[in-house]
Amino acid sequence: IDVLVLAQPDGLSEIAAYTIDQWILSGGKAIVFADPNLESGNNPQGGMPGPSDLTNTKALLKAWGLTLDENVVAGDIQAAVRVNTAAGGRPVISDYPAWLNLQAAALNQDDAITGDLKNLMLATAGVLTPDSETSLDIRPLIQTSTDSMKIAGDKVIGLPDVVALFREFEPLGERLLLGARVTGLAKSAFPDGAPTSIDSEGGEAVAHVEEATESIQIIVVSD
């Protein structure tokens, strides 16, 4: 395996998370897409989606210096996609700040991953928060403008009130992180070693890797 791609690893088991953790620390590379509000899981009739269980995925992200914020999505009034919706029973056109059409200024033009991209569309993407105390290098790849805010996740589930979201929008004055490259000497998300649920009977014991000896290479996108 050259690159492991984790696309919405819902319900990732502890054993799987540990295997990924150890593989990364041993030189493996990964791209992780973790979405707190999976729109493809929504009922087309506006019903509630089944909740995603990203518990063990978030544990891995924490070891890599990132937190996927709970129950919020990124809003950006500058990048808002204009949509057809309804207000008071009448059809209207409104900017939807939770659907983002990000232009080149939102993308890291100095990184090989995003350097040639001119625009990127994300729908109800999550927000990544770097750990202020991490020793890892977290390079932003995708960010909102400063005209952004964190929108409560329950406001975009099902059939959201797009007009109300636009009217109530209050920019924070800071950019929100949506995608990042993580490098550096990471430590294991399992400081106590392998989970006790791993059955080693009949298998060869493998030494637990506590810290990478070479820089890890991870791309994380909150959508």
C-alpha positions as CSV (number, residue, x, y, z in Angstrom):
1,I,0.0,0.0,0.0
2,D,1.4,3.4,-1.0
3,V,-1.3,5.6,0.4
4,L,-4.2,4.6,2.6
5,V,-7.4,6.6,2.0
6,L,-9.9,6.7,4.8
7,A,-13.2,8.1,3.4
8,Q,-15.7,8.7,6.3
9,P,-14.4,5.8,8.4
10,D,-17.6,5.5,10.3
11,G,-17.5,3.0,13.2
12,L,-13.8,2.4,12.9
13,S,-13.0,-0.4,15.4
14,E,-10.3,0.1,18.0
15,I,-8.3,-2.7,16.4
16,A,-8.4,-1.0,13.0
17,A,-7.5,2.3,14.5
18,Y,-4.5,0.8,16.3
19,T,-3.4,-1.0,13.1
20,I,-3.6,2.4,11.2
21,D,-1.8,4.2,14.0
22,Q,1.1,1.7,14.0
23,W,1.3,1.7,10.2
24,I,1.5,5.5,10.1
25,L,4.3,5.6,12.7
26,S,6.2,3.0,10.7
27,G,6.2,5.1,7.6
28,G,2.8,4.7,6.0
29,K,1.0,7.6,4.4
30,A,-2.7,8.4,4.6
31,I,-5.4,10.8,3.4
32,V,-8.3,11.1,5.8
33,F,-11.8,12.5,4.9
34,A,-13.9,12.8,8.1
35,D,-17.2,14.6,7.8
36,P,-19.3,15.5,11.0
37,N,-22.4,16.1,8.8
38,L,-22.4,13.5,6.1
39,E,-24.9,14.9,3.5
40,S,-24.9,11.7,1.5
41,G,-26.4,10.0,4.7
42,N,-29.3,12.4,4.8
43,N,-32.8,11.2,3.9
44,P,-33.8,12.9,0.6
45,Q,-37.2,13.6,2.1
46,G,-35.5,15.7,4.9
47,G,-35.3,13.0,7.5
48,M,-32.5,12.8,10.1
49,P,-29.3,11.0,8.9
50,G,-27.9,8.2,10.9
51,P,-25.2,9.5,13.3
52,S,-21.6,8.9,12.3
53,D,-19.4,7.3,14.9
54,L,-16.0,8.9,14.4
55,T,-14.8,8.2,17.9
56,N,-11.7,6.2,17.0
57,T,-11.0,8.3,14.0
58,K,-10.9,11.4,16.2
59,A,-8.5,9.6,18.5
60,L,-6.1,9.2,15.6
61,L,-6.6,12.9,14.6
62,K,-5.8,14.0,18.1
63,A,-2.5,12.0,18.0
64,W,-1.8,13.9,14.8
65,G,-2.4,17.3,16.4
66,L,-5.9,17.9,15.2
67,T,-9.4,18.0,16.7
68,L,-12.6,17.7,14.6
69,D,-14.9,20.1,16.3
70,E,-18.1,18.6,17.8
71,N,-21.5,19.4,16.2
72,V,-20.5,22.3,14.1
73,V,-19.9,23.0,10.4
74,A,-18.0,25.7,8.7
75,G,-19.8,28.7,7.3
76,D,-18.3,31.4,5.0
77,I,-20.4,34.3,3.7
78,Q,-17.8,35.1,1.0
79,A,-17.8,31.6,-0.4
80,A,-21.5,30.9,0.1
81,V,-23.2,29.1,-2.8
82,R,-26.4,30.7,-4.1
83,V,-29.3,28.3,-4.0
84,N,-33.0,28.1,-4.7
85,T,-35.0,27.7,-1.5
86,A,-38.3,28.7,0.0
87,A,-39.3,31.3,2.6
88,G,-42.9,31.7,3.9
89,G,-44.0,29.2,1.3
90,R,-42.6,31.2,-1.6
91,P,-39.5,30.3,-3.7
92,V,-36.6,32.6,-3.1
93,I,-32.9,32.7,-4.0
94,S,-30.4,33.0,-1.1
95,D,-26.7,32.5,-0.4
96,Y,-26.2,29.3,1.7
97,P,-23.1,29.9,3.9
98,A,-22.8,26.2,4.8
99,W,-22.2,25.3,1.1
100,L,-18.8,26.7,0.1
101,N,-17.4,27.5,-3.3
102,L,-13.8,28.2,-2.3
103,Q,-11.6,30.1,-4.7
104,A,-7.8,30.1,-5.0
105,A,-7.3,32.4,-2.0
106,A,-8.7,29.7,0.2
107,L,-6.3,27.1,-1.1
108,N,-2.6,26.8,-0.3
109,Q,-0.9,27.7,-3.6
110,D,2.5,26.7,-2.3
111,D,1.6,23.0,-1.6
112,A,1.7,20.3,-4.3
113,I,-1.7,19.0,-3.3
114,T,-3.6,22.3,-3.7
115,G,-1.2,24.5,-5.7
116,D,-2.9,24.0,-9.1
117,L,-6.5,24.1,-7.8
118,K,-8.6,27.2,-8.7
119,N,-11.8,26.4,-6.8
120,L,-13.2,23.7,-4.5
121,M,-16.8,23.1,-3.5
122,L,-17.5,21.7,0.0
123,A,-20.9,21.1,1.5
124,T,-21.4,21.4,5.3
125,A,-17.7,20.7,6.0
126,G,-16.5,20.3,9.5
127,V,-13.9,22.4,11.3
128,L,-10.4,21.3,12.3
129,T,-8.7,22.9,15.2
130,P,-4.9,22.4,15.6
131,D,-3.6,21.5,19.0
132,S,-1.8,24.6,20.3
133,E,0.8,22.4,22.1
134,T,1.5,19.9,19.3
135,S,5.1,19.6,18.1
136,L,3.9,18.5,14.7
137,D,3.9,20.7,11.7
138,I,0.3,21.4,10.6
139,R,0.2,23.2,7.2
140,P,-3.2,24.6,6.2
141,L,-4.3,23.4,2.7
142,I,-7.9,24.6,2.8
143,Q,-9.3,27.5,4.8
144,T,-12.3,29.7,4.8
145,S,-12.1,33.5,4.6
146,T,-12.2,35.6,7.7
147,D,-15.9,36.2,7.0
148,S,-16.7,32.8,8.5
149,M,-18.4,31.3,11.5
150,K,-19.1,27.9,13.1
151,I,-22.7,26.9,12.4
152,A,-24.5,24.5,14.8
153,G,-24.7,21.1,13.1
154,D,-28.4,20.7,13.8
155,K,-29.2,23.8,11.7
156,V,-28.0,22.1,8.5
157,I,-29.6,18.7,9.0
158,G,-32.6,17.7,6.8
159,L,-34.1,20.7,5.2
160,P,-32.3,23.8,6.6
161,D,-33.7,27.3,6.8
162,V,-31.2,28.8,4.4
163,V,-32.6,32.3,4.6
164,A,-32.4,32.3,8.4
165,L,-28.8,31.1,8.3
166,F,-27.9,33.9,5.9
167,R,-29.7,36.6,8.0
168,E,-28.2,35.4,11.3
169,F,-24.7,35.0,10.0
170,E,-22.1,36.7,12.3
171,P,-18.5,36.4,11.0
172,L,-15.8,35.5,13.6
173,G,-13.1,37.5,11.9
174,E,-10.9,34.4,11.6
175,R,-10.2,31.7,9.1
176,L,-11.4,28.2,9.8
177,L,-9.3,25.2,8.9
178,L,-10.9,22.6,6.6
179,G,-7.9,20.7,5.3
180,A,-4.3,20.3,6.4
181,R,-1.0,18.4,5.8
182,V,0.5,17.0,9.0
183,T,4.2,16.1,9.2
184,G,6.6,15.5,12.1
185,L,7.5,12.9,14.7
186,A,4.1,11.8,15.9
187,K,3.4,9.7,19.0
188,S,1.0,6.8,19.1
189,A,-2.7,7.3,19.8
190,F,-2.4,4.3,22.0
191,P,0.2,5.2,24.7
192,D,-0.6,2.1,26.7
193,G,0.1,-0.2,23.7
194,A,-2.2,-2.5,21.8
195,P,-5.8,-2.7,22.8
196,T,-6.6,-5.7,25.0
197,S,-9.3,-6.7,22.5
198,I,-6.6,-7.9,20.0
199,D,-6.3,-11.6,20.2
200,S,-2.7,-12.5,19.7
201,E,-3.2,-16.3,20.1
202,G,-1.3,-18.2,17.5
203,G,0.2,-15.0,16.0
204,E,3.6,-13.6,16.2
205,A,4.1,-10.7,18.7
206,V,4.9,-7.4,17.1
207,A,6.7,-4.6,19.1
208,H,4.5,-1.6,19.8
209,V,5.7,1.6,18.1
210,E,5.5,4.5,20.6
211,E,6.8,7.3,18.3
212,A,7.7,7.7,14.6
213,T,11.4,7.7,13.8
214,E,10.7,9.5,10.5
215,S,8.2,12.3,9.8
216,I,4.7,11.1,9.2
217,Q,2.8,12.2,6.1
218,I,-0.9,12.8,6.6
219,I,-3.5,14.8,4.7
220,V,-6.8,15.5,6.6
221,V,-10.0,17.0,5.1
222,S,-13.1,17.7,7.2
223,D,-15.5,16.8,4.5
